[in-house]
Amino acid sequence: MVPVKAHNRWVIACSYLLALLLMALPLSPPNGWLRPEFVAILVIYWLMVMPQQTSIIVIWVVGCLQDLLEGVALGQHAMALMVVAYVGLLSYQRMQNTTVWRQMFTVFVVLGLHQLVINWVHSLSGSAAPSLVFLLPAFVSALLWPVFYMLLERLRRYWRVA
Amino acid sequence: MKPLFSKGPSTASRVFTLGGLALFLILVNTYTSLLDPVRARLATLVAPLYMVADAPARAVDEVSDSLRTRRDLEEENSALKAELLIHKRKLQQMATLAAENVRLRQLLNSAEVVQDRVLVAELIGISPDPLTHKVIVNKGASHGVYLGQPLLDAYGLMGQVVEVSEYTSQVLLITDASHALPVQVNRNGVRAVAEGTGDLYQLKLRYLSNTVDIRVGDLLVSSGLGQRFPVGYPVATVESVVHDPGQPFATVVARPKAQLNRSRHVLLVFSGDRAGDAVDAVELSVPEESEEPEESEGGSG
C-alpha cells in the first residue's frame, strides 16, 4: 500500500469537536428527537471519503466523549459508532459510487442501527423509548445528509484533508 | 492509487475489539458503580463543551438585559416590589410559626429541624439524549457539591446530583425513568414512592392500594425517608387517580411542581449534617429561614 501523506488531519478532529458542541446545544425536550446525530454522520462521512486513513480508535474515543457529554452509560455511543464504522467500512465503495439521494437511504439504515444500539443500552437501565420514536434522529439525519455532505465536501476540498 | 483491501481485515478486527470493549464498559457501567469515580474525573473534560454551548444563550441574556428600556425596568421593579411585599407579609407569620413549631417539637421531644443552607447554581446544559433526564449545573466539587445532593428550583424539588466534576455537576431529574423518591401526601401523610416515567410532566405513584385516601390536587412533599432528600419540599401535585378493580394498585399520576424544563436558576441544598460544608466552600450560601415554616403552613392549610 502506498502510504498517503497526512495532510490537515486536524480538520477531522475539529469537525468532531464541533459535532460534540452541536450535540451539547440545549433543545427543549420534545424537540430533542429532531436533533440529527451529528457525530455519527461525521463518522459515516469520514469513513466514506477516506476509509483507509480514518482511525477507528479516534472514533471510539469520540464515542466515549459523547457518552460523558450526554451522561449515559460509558461505551454506549462508542459501541453504536463501532457498528456504524463496521457497516461504513463494508459499504464505502458503494457509497462513493452512488448519488447523494441514494446515500440518504444507506445513511438512514446505518443510523437506524446506531439508534437501535443506543436504545438497547437504554433498555438495560429501563429507560428505553416507548415507541419507534427513537428512529427519528436517524430519519432527520438522512433527510439532512445532502446538506452535510455538501458542506463537508467543501470543507475537505478547501483544507485538502488527506 | 492505493490498493483496496490491504488494510481491511485489521481495521475490521479493530472495530470488533473496540466494540467488545465498549460493550464491556457498558455492562460494567450499568450493573456496577466501579466506573463512577473515573467518569466524574473525565466529565471535567467535556464540561467546557457545555460552557461553550451555553455561551450564546448567556450572551443573548446579557445583551437583552443591557438593551432594556428604563420603563421596562421600572415596571419589573415595581412588580418585584409588590411580590416581595406579599412574601414579606407571609414571612411575618413564618417567624411566629417557626418559633411555635420549634417549641411544639421540643414539647414532643422530637429532633429539632435543621435549617438547610442553599447554594444558588445556574443550569448550563441539558443532556442531549431525550431518554435521559439530566441537567448540568455550573457548580462542582470545588464549590462543595456532593453526590446525592438535592436540587430545587423556586417551585419544588428537581432532582439529585449524580456526578460531580471539578466545576460542574450532573443532576438526575425526578422524572428520569431510573429515578424514584419517597413522598408523602401533604394533606394526610400517606406515604408513597414517586417514580419517574421518562416524561417531563409525569410522575407515577407506585404501590398505592385502591383504598388509600388520595385525591386529585393533593400536594406531594418529600418525606425524607430515603435519607437523600430533606423533608417537606414540594414534589408534585396529583393529577389523576384511577381505580381499576382489575388492578391490585391504583394508578396515580402526578405532575412535578418544579419547572423541570424552564428553570435556569436553581438551588443546591446542603441539608442536615452537610450544612456545615456549604459555609466554608461557598461564598453565595444564604440561610433559608423561610424553608421549614413554609411547610408547616402548607400542612395546616
Interface residues (C-beta under 8 A of the other chain):
Chain A: M1 V2 V4 L20 L21 M23 A24 L25 P26 L27 S28 P29 G32 W33 R35 P51 Q52 I56 I57 W60 G63 C64 L65 L68 L69 E70 G71 V72 A73 L74 G75 Q76 A78 M79 M82 V83 A85 Y86 L89 Q93 I118 N119 V121 H122 L124 S125 G126 S127 A128 A129 P130 F134
Chain B: M1 K2 P3 L4 S6 K7 G8 T11 A12 R14 V15 F16 L18 G19 L21 A22 L23 F24 L25 I26 L27 N29 T30 L35 R39 L42 A43 L45 V46 L49 Y50 V52 A53 D54 A57 G125 I126 S127 P128 D129 P130 L131 T132 H133 K134 I136 V162 E163 Q170 D176 A177 S178 G198 L200 N261
